């Protein structure tokens, strides 16, 4: 059994992205066929470990998002201060 969230994080790996690029069909509407997806091997641990890994990765994603938001706010503050420095 594989967790949906664990699978989502797995598909974000560079190795998996490369695999998907290789099997993507080139046509009027590019995509990956279900038959091709079924041939991809995905390694995964027991469900308990999947849940722990997913929790850790989700927490890291949340932390990154919060810091990106804070960084954007600081950039806006800097821009404001620079614009008003010589007024």
C-alpha positions in Angstrom: 0.0 0.0 0.0 1.3 3.4 -0.9 0.0 6.7 0.5 -1.2 9.3 -2.0 0.8 12.0 -0.3 3.9 9.9 -0.3 3.4 9.2 -4.0 2.9 13.0 -4.6 6.3 13.7 -3.0 7.9 10.8 -4.9 6.8 12.4 -8.2 8.5 15.6 -7.2 11.9 13.9 -7.2 14.3 14.8 -10.0 14.8 11.2 -10.9 11.0 10.7 -11.3 10.7 13.9 -13.3 13.4 12.7 -15.7 11.6 9.4 -16.0 8.3 11.1 -16.8 10.0 13.3 -19.4 11.4 10.3 -21.1 8.0 8.6 -21.4 6.0 11.6 -22.3 4.4 11.2 -25.7 4.9 13.9 -28.2 1.7 14.6 -30.0 -0.9 17.4 -30.4 -1.6 17.0 -26.7 1.6 15.8 -24.9 1.1 13.5 -22.0 1.9 10.3 -20.2 -0.3 7.3 -20.9 -1.7 5.3 -18.1 -0.1 2.1 -19.5 3.3 3.9 -19.4 2.7 5.0 -15.8 2.0 1.4 -14.8 5.5 0.4 -15.9 7.2 2.9 -13.6 8.7 1.3 -10.5 8.2 3.2 -7.3 10.1 2.1 -4.2 8.3 2.8 -1.0 8.6 1.7 2.7 5.9 0.4 5.0 2.9 2.7 5.4 4.0 3.9 8.9 7.3 5.1 7.6 5.6 6.7 4.6 3.4 8.6 6.9 6.4 9.8 9.0 8.3 10.9 5.8 5.2 12.6 4.4 4.7 14.5 7.7 8.3 15.6 7.8 8.2 16.7 4.1 4.9 18.5 4.6 6.3 20.4 7.6 9.3 21.4 5.6 7.1 22.6 2.8 5.0 24.7 5.2 8.2 26.1 6.7 9.6 27.0 3.3 6.3 28.7 2.3 6.2 30.7 5.5 9.8 31.8 5.0 9.1 32.7 1.4 6.2 34.9 2.5 8.3 36.5 5.2 11.1 37.1 2.6 8.6 38.8 0.2 7.4 41.0 3.0 10.9 42.0 3.8 11.6 42.8 0.2 8.5 45.0 0.1 9.7 46.8 3.2 13.1 47.3 1.7 11.6 48.7 -1.5 9.4 51.1 0.5 12.3 52.3 2.6 14.5 52.8 -0.5 11.8 54.8 -2.2 11.3 57.0 0.8 14.9 57.3 1.9 15.6 60.5 -0.1 12.2 62.2 0.2 
